[in-house]
Amino acid sequence: QLQASGGGLVQPGGSLRLSCAASGSIFSSYPMGWYRQAPGKERELVALISGGGSTNYADSVKGRFTISRNNAKKMVWLQMSSLKPEDTAVYYCKNLATLTWGQGTLVTVSS
């Protein structure tokens, strides 16, 4: 089970932090990812983090977004900064080992 939260309306240049709460006894070994789907577009990978904390980012968000996790709390976060209108999308967290999706949280970047 994955529960994503933290979306909302933010102005261009602003910041937002998304949270994903996970359940499961071996969460620490699961790689986790954040994806997004903009209206009329395919869902795309934004960032991923291994159980040990190694990270990878889509080119479009490098230097602006940071993925992190706390295995003891079974939480994954996506810190988003310098947001652009093109970041507007529904954001999903995903367990990359079990292929489980969270329910999505809407991020709207607009003035």
N, C-alpha and C positions, 0 to 999 in steps of 0.2 A: 504494500500500500504506500502510495506517495501522495502527499498533500502540498500543493504549491500555493503560495500566497505572496502578497506584496505589490501586485500590479496597481496601476492607477494612471491618472493624467499628470503629465509633467511637461514643463516648457522646454523647448530646445536649449541644449547646454546644461540641463539639469541632471540630477542623479536620482537613482532609485535602487533599492536592494530587494531582490526576490529571494524567497526562502522556500525550501523544499524539505518537509519533514518525512522521514522514512521509518518503516518498521521492519523488523527482521533481525534475527539473532546474529547474522554474520555480515552486517552492513559494511563493516570496515574493509572487507575484501572486494566489495562491488565497485567497479568503475561507474561513475555517474555522469550524466550529461544534461545540458540545457539546450533545448531546441526552440525554434520559433516558427510561426506560420503567419505571414502577412496575408491580407485579403487578396484572393486570386492567385496566390503563389504557393509553391511547394513548401512543405515543412523542411527546415534546414537546421543543421547542427550549428550551434553558437559556440559552445565550449564544453570541454569534458575534463574530468579529473579522475585519476586512478585512485585505488584504495590507499596508495602510499603518498598521494598528493601531487603527482606529476600532472601538468596541465597542457592543454592544447586549445587554440582559439581559431575561429574563422578569421580570415584576413580582414573582413569588414568591421570586426570589433576589437582587434588587437590594439592594446594600449588604452582602451577605453573601458573594457569589461574585465572583471576578475572573478574567477570561480574559486570557491573555497569549500572546505568541509570540516566538520567536527565529528569524528567517528563515535566518540562517547555519547554525544547528544543525538546522533543519527540525523544530522542536518547537513544540507548543502545549500550554499548561497551563490547568488550571482549579483555582484556589485556592478552597477551600470553607471557610467559617468559620461559627461559630454554627449548626452543623448541627442539624436538627430530624428527628424520626422520619419526617416526611412527605417528607424528601429521600431516603429509602431507594428505590433504583432501580438498574437497570443503566444505566450511563452510556456513551455512545458518542461518538466524535469523527467528524466528517464533513467531507470536502472538498466545499465548496458549489459549486465549479466543475465538478468531474468527477462529483459525486454518489457518491463512494466512501465507504463506511462502514468504520470500524474494528470490531474484534470485540466490544467492550463490556467493561466492568469493573464489578463489583458493589460498590455502596456500601450498607452497612447501618448505620443510625443507631439504636442501641438501648442501653438501660442493662442 
